[in-house]
Amino acid sequence: MLDRIAEFFIFGLVPLVVGVLAVPEVTNAGEKTIAGEVIYRERIALPPDAVLMVELADVSLADAPATVIAKRRIAPTDQVPIKFEIGFDPKAIQKGRTYTLQARITVGERLMFIADTGHQVDPLAAKPQTVLVRMAR
């Protein structure tokens, strides 16, 4: 009886556990991404606790707040340009709508830089984007 239990662990359970651990993380096959960089013109370094937030938003309705489709929070490790990638569900994109990338850099609760103009984008086009942010006053 003890031999059967040992045989089960050696030839049954151990290969199963190893197989499960060896499988890479499952990703959403239908997910699309928008990639690009955020830049600013000022010649200053970002503090080490700066955070970049980039959002893909539907801004189609003029009298309503933007609907955020996807967002990405990045703690920059280098200075500008700061690279980003946002994953989103392509089913959330509707023809005839207007989409923008919105970006801001904060330090704690203080806004340091913000994209003050809409950076219009076609989310389904695989074109790299460059978003200019300006110093907040």
Secondary structure, DSSP 8 states (H G I E B T S, - for coil): -HHHHHHHIIIIIHHHHHHHHHS-----TT-EEEEEEEE--S-----TTEEEEEEEEE---TTS--EEEEEEEE--SSSSSEEEEEEE-GGG--TT--EEEEEEEEETTEEEEE--S-EEE-TTS---EEEE-EE--
